[in-house]
Amino acid sequence: MTLTAGAQTPKWVNNVKLSGYGMTQYQYVDKKNAKSNSFNLRLARISLDGRVLSDWYWKAQIQFNGNTSNLGSSPKVVDLFVEWQHFDWLRIKMGQFKNPFSYENPMNPLDQGFMSYSQIITQLTNFTGRDGSHSSNGRDIGLQFQGDFLKNSNGRNLLHYQVGVFNGQGINVKDVDQQKNVIGGVWVMPVKGMRLGWFGWTGSYARKGAWTDPDGSTHSGVRSLQQRRYAFSAEYLKDDWTFRTEYAHQTGYGFKNRYQDADEASSNNADINYTNGDKAQGVYALVIAPVIKNKFHAKARYDMYQPSGDASLQKTNYEVGLDYMFTKNILLSGEYCYTHDRGSADHDYNTIDIQVSYRF
């Protein structure tokens, strides 16, 4: 019976891979009226992926963290897609996956290098979006084309492109206003390890609900807020050194309340957050240096974000830290961050963050 069952097992089943990772955290923050001193379960992810007929790659990934009361918590599907990969110069992906905007957004939390993604990534790529959308881990539902081409004499591609069409509503939510987001980027790789890129984003984020205009008139229905974004990116990886910097700019208002649950009154409030205005921008620059190659690293990052498009509400993080890899599957990281936040009552505060992460 065992031999018969084994003979009947489809070939694609043998290509299925189970993997995942977990991140545990201790964090101390001395911000006035918002002090924190706690151990946390940052997140855990479990994924299945595999290949069918050699040309088709698929992946399904679930994330666990926090409670289970709304879209901002867990468990939740973060990835569910299939991609046709027959050609290097043309790959077609459909489902739910990372928005093709910036270098840092597609990186998983273990590989991006610091205790959290930079502010422009969390605010402008569908993490804790400036537009008022629910937590979507930088993802959306849509269709994407990407590829690499223009090989040099060594067979290394010099040019990459990626462009996609998305709902614009974040993960696990259908389109609301029947408009789509178009997001894409292109970068050149003039020397091995270097990428110089540009990204663009045009579309909307919409909500069905009620709102009041500044003149006092009330409305109900579907309200769409246009979103226009662009970014410039540069990265250089060599001999276990990492240099990366990105600048991003946004034009477009956001909703006053964050969307969490369709049944919550706050999620049906379509009032605009006029405090931040219709512009935002930010930049980060980081370096990760090997102390012991592929084992022990020192790192530093400058991370600045202006939610109102000028310096009036600017928040700046100055970070330094160390990483140590016990094995390729277990990572210990520690960080100190000094924050200057002009939009907070306590302008200056400190954060100490320690994380132990593992893969399987």
N, C-alpha and C positions, 0 to 999 in steps of 0.2 A: 504493500500500500504506500509506503514512504517513497519507494522508487517511482511508482506511478505518479504520485502527486508532484514529485520533483521534476519529472519529465514534462508535466503539463504546466509548470509555472511559466508565465509569460516572461520574455527576456527583459522587458522594461522594469519588472519587479526587482531584478538583480541589480539594477542601476540606482535604486532608491537609497538615499543616504539620510540618516537621522543625525542631526547635530544641534548645537545650541550653546548658550552661555548664560552665566549669572553674574550679577554685580552687587556686592554688599558694600556698605558705606558707613563711615562715621564722619559727621560734620558738626563743626562748631562755628557759630556766627554771633558776633557781639553787637549787632545792629540794635540801636535803642528802640524799645517797645516791640521788638521782633526777634529777641534772642533765641538761639537754637543750640541745643547740645544733645545730639541724638544719634543712635545707631539706626540705620535705615536699610531696607531691602530696595535698592534702586530699581532693579528690573531683572527679569529672567525671560529668555526667549528659547523656544523650541521650534525647529524647522525641519521640514522634509523637502528634499529636492532630488531631481533625477533627470534622466534623458529618455526620449522615446524616438526610435528610428534614427538615432545619431544626430539628426538636425534640430530636434526639438528639446529645449530645456525648460523645466517647470520648477516652481518653488511655492511652498506654502509655509508661512511663519506666523506664530502666535506669540504675543507678549503678555506677561503677567507683572503687575505692580499696583500698589495702592489697593483701594477697595473696588467694588464692582457696581457702584451706584449710577455711573453715567459714562458718556463717551470718552471723558478725559481719563478714565481709570482702566481697569482690566477685569477679566482677560479680553483681549481684542485681537482681531486679525490685522496684522500690519502688512504682510505680503501675501499675494495670491495672484500669480501670473504665469504665462507661458510665453516663450520666446523662440522664434525660428532663427537659427544660427548657421545657415548653410554658407553664407558668404561673410568674409571679414568686413567688407565694405557696406553690407546691408544686413542688419539684424532687426527683426520686427517683434516688438513685445506688446502684449495686451493683458490688462488686468489691473491690479493694485500694486504700486511700487513707488520708489523714490522719484520725486520731481527732478528733472534734469537741469538743475539750477545750482551752480557753484561746485567747487571741488569737494568741500567738506561735507555737504549734505549726504552724498551717497556713502560716505564712510560709516561703518558701524561704530557704536560707542567705544569699543575697546581700541579701535585703530586710530580714532581721530586725535588722541594724544593727551587730552586734558579732562578735568573733572566734569565738564559739560561742553556742549557745542558753543561756538562763539555766538554773540548776541544777534548778529545779522542773520545767522542761520536759524536760530530759534524763532526769530520774529518775522522773517521774510521767506521762509520755505515750507510753511505748514507744520511747525512744531507747536508753539504756543502763539499762534499767528497774531500779528498786529491788527489784522482785519476783523478779529473777533471769532474766528473759527475754532472748533474744538481741537484738542491735541491729536495730531495726525502723524507725528514722527517724520515729518518731511515728505509725506506721501499723498497720493491722490489716485483716482481711478481713470484709466485712459489707454491710449494707444501711442507707441513711440517707435521711431526709426532711428537707428544709430549705426555707425561704422567707422572703420579706420582704413586709410588708403594713402597713396603716394609714398611708396617704399623707397628708401635710399639704397645705396650699393651694398649695405650690410643686411638688407631685408627688413629694416626697422621702419614702421609707418611714421610719417611725419605730420599727418593731419587726422584729426578726429572730429566728427560731428554728431549731434544728437538733437532731435526735435520731437515733441509730442503734443497730443491734443488731450485735454483732461476736463473733467467735470467742473473743477474749481471749488468743490465743497469739502475736500479732505477725505479721510478714509471712511469706508463703510456707510456712505451717504450718497443718495442719488442726486443728479443735477436738479436745481431748483428753478433757475431762470432760463433754461434752454440755451444759454450761451456757454461757450467753451473757452478754456484757457489754452493758449498756445505758448509753450515753453521750450527753449532750446539753447544750444551753445555750440561753440566751435573752438578748438584749440590746436595750436601748433606745437610740435616737439622737436625743436631744432637740434638739440643734443640729447644724448641718453640721460634720462632722469629729470629732464626739464619739461614743464608744460606752461604755456602762456595762452590764456583763454579769455573769451568774452561770452556772456550769457544775456538772454533777454526773456521777458515774461510779459504777456499782455492778456487780459481777460477780466473776470469779475468774480466777486464773492457775493452771494445772494442769500436772502432770508425771507421767509413768508411770515408776516406778522403785522403789527400796527406800529405807527410812529407819529411823532409830533414835530412839525417844522419849527424853526426859530420864531416864525410869526404867530405861532399858536394854533395853526390849522392842523387837523388830524387826518391820517390816512390809514388804509389797510390794504394788504395784498402782498405782492412780491416786490422787494426792494433790492436792486442790484447796485453794488458799489464797484466801480471800475478800479482795477489794479494794474499798474504799470511798473515794471522793475527791470533793472539791468545790473550787471556785475562785471568787474574785471578781476582776474585771478592769475596768480603766478605760484609755481611750486618747483622746488629743486630737491631731488633725492640723490644722495651720493655717499657711499661708504658708511651707511647707517646714520648719516646726518639728514635732517629734514628742515627745509625752509619753506614756509608757506605764508602767503598774504592774499587777502581778498577785500575788495571794496564793493558795496552794494547800495543802491539807491531805490527808493520807492515813491511813487505818486499815487494817491488814492486814500480815501477815508476808510475808517474801520467802524464797526458797530460798537455801541457803548457796552453791551453785555456779551460775555462769551457764551457761545452755543454749547450746551452740554447734553440736554435731553429734549426731544420734541414736545414732551408733555409739560415741561417747566415753563412758567410764565416768562421768566427772564430770557429764555431761548427764543421766544416769540416776540421779543421787544426789538424793533428795527430802528430804534433811535441811533443816531450817529454820535461817535465820540469826537466832538469838536475841539476838545482840549488839546489833543495831539496834532490837530490840523490834518492836512492831506499830503504831507511829505515826511519821509524818514530816510536816514542814511547811517552808514557805519563802516568801520574798517577794523581788521585785526591783522596782526603779524606775529608769527611764532617761529621759534627755533627749538629743535630737539637734538641734543648732542650726545654722542656715545661716550660714556666714561669707560665702560667695558663693552666692546662691540657686540651687538645683538643680545645684551644681557642687562646692562645698567646704564640709565640715561639721565641727564639733567635737562631741564626744559624751562622755557620762559615764553610768556605771551602778553602782548598788549592788545586789549579788546575794548573798542569804543563804539557806542551806539547812541544816536540822536533820534528819539521817537517823534520829535516835532520838526525835524529837518534843520534845526539850528542848535546852538549850545545851551539853550535855556533849560532843557530837561536832560542834558547829556549824562550818560552813565559810562564810567570808564573803569575797567578792571586791569590791575597789574598783577600778573601771576608768575610764580616760580615754583618748581617742584622737582621730584625725583621719581623714577620708575625702576622697578627691579623685577626681572622675570626669573622666577624659580625654575620653571620649565616653560616650554612654548605654550603650555595650557594654563599656567597660573601666573598672574601679574599682581604685584603690589605697587600702588602708586600713592604718593603724598603730595599735597599742594598747599601753598599759602597764597592768599589773594587779598590785596588791598583794593577797596572799592571807593571811588569818589562818585556820588550820585546826586546831581543837582536837583533831581525831581523828588527826592526823599527828604523827610524832615530831619533825618540823621544823614548828613551828607557823606560822612566818612566812617567806614567800618571794616572789619577784618573777618576773613573766613579761613578756617583750617579744614581741609578735606582729605580723608584717607579712604582708599578703596581697595578691596581685594576682589579680583575678577578671575573667572575660570571659564575654560571652553571644554566642550566634549564633542 
